[in-house]
């Protein structure tokens, strides 16, 4: 109890809370007692050195430093991403195949027809069976028609996004296109996208690939949204593009989210 | 072959890279600035501290071990350097004119140099201030204060959780009545008794610290 009383007197002295008489008496004791002076100094230091934030910092440091150091990777982060992409592509190859979504085949407009207005009714669709069979001819290089396994897996996987479901009515998968006299191929990209509530994509991007390189698009172009009704978006875009004969793939992704939503292919044959 | 036969439509985006859009959000802590580190250290932010440890400790460890120190020495140096930055970052005038890594390494070298000299010369340099960088203004370290704070902190962190909580309140000048209430004690008298016991234990632990004797001799 004496020890507790002494500690409290020291604290009061340090806080300047003693009465003048008590203070004078205590200082007299200090002069006579070196052990008391040492105790006072220690108490003063304890009070002075306390810093709650520093203690917290040191406690956090001790906790963090108790864990083993993670080995530093010599591989830069972008290489990890590249590896991840490779794994994903490999995954697509082994993903169970789903039946391609049902698409209504559409006919192409005449090559010299003016660009159709986006709201124009879709022309009547002839029976695909009646379309001419454009088999590769002597001028077509068979190597340009060789399927790309990676992209084929992509096309057949029937990609589905959890937030945007894209269905294309045109071009139908594997459409055969015969370029016009000027060598231009008319392609119509039409379909719908159903977005979950809260998602409102501003537009889409179509990227085109040849059958040789599934990683680097030949080019990309915007696919604007024409109509938006309660999460249902429509797009209808005619394009005249110049392709040499061959097999081509295309992907559709959301412009703002960058998520891959659809993959398809078409053939250009003379 | 392809390039000759393919022409871009007008609205095509040449050179469009399908992975250049914000498909991947990577929090790259390696790009943290000096200000990020300082504010993180000041706030005791575990994420920043972990990153600091990950990025700087291997360098500190290498430097200490190359100069005859142990892993334990390296840990001490790293911890003290972080505390030095914490103390300095409290000053509004404090700024670092170097890259953070450079500054932190210099502080570590400074601390290790002092520790090494102290080890070989029985503590004769403990009251010296060492300046390593040319302009020097911010690298003067008060090793006595550092050691004293370290002794205090190490002793404090050895206390039980209850004593730590009680003494934190006490040192923050919370009244004994409030302490009794916050700690769930039956009376203010009991709070006083517990405070005495905890503080007495803290004093005991401080005195048991190896560096305490050195400090009292200075």
Interface residues (C-beta under 8 A of the other chain):
Chain A: X3 X4 X7 X8 X42 X43 X45 X46 X47 X49 X50 X51 X52 X53 X54 X55 X56 X57 X58 X59 X60 X61 X62 X63 X64 X65 X69 X70 X72 X77 X81 X85 X183 X205 X207 X210 X212 X217 X218 X219 X220 X221 X222 X239 X240 X241 X242 X243 X244 X251 X253 X258 X259
Chain B: X1 X2 X4 X5 X6 X7 X8 X9 X11 X12 X13 X14 X16 X18 X19 X21 X22 X23 X24 X26 X28 X41 X42 X44 X46 X49 X50 X53 X54 X57 X58 X75 X78 X79 X82 X83 X86 X87 X148 X149 X152 X153 X156 X157 X167 X168 X171 X172 X192 X193 X196 X199 X200 X202 X203 X206
